């Protein structure tokens, strides 16, 4: 699996507005069959997966984070490596 960090972008979802890294993961060999996948990951210490978009052969699939215990309690993600753009 490879992951490209494409850009930083602000996204507004039901939980609020988040500054995010937009990443594009791709699985070797299967990415063309699966389609183009983009994930918006919050750039704060929690690294919440805020938004997801998959443009596949069957259509466009979009998911949005609606609730999170980590968001309400300020829980930090401790295993994430910092990404510098």
C-alpha positions, 0 to 999 in steps of 0.5 A: 500500500502506498499513501500520497498526501495531496494537500491540506484542505478545510472540510465542514461536516456535522461534527464541525469544521476541520483542517485536514490532510487529503490523502490518497491510498492505493493498493498495489494491483487492486487500485484500478479495480477499486477506483480512486479513494480520497480520505480527509484526516484531521491535522490535529493530534486526534487524526480523525478520519473526517470524510471519505470519497471513493469513485469506483466502477459502481458509482461514487461512495461518500462517507462522513464522520458523524460522531466520535468519542475521541472528538468529544473527549479530546483523545490523541492518536499516539501511533500516527507519524507526523506528516509535513507538507 
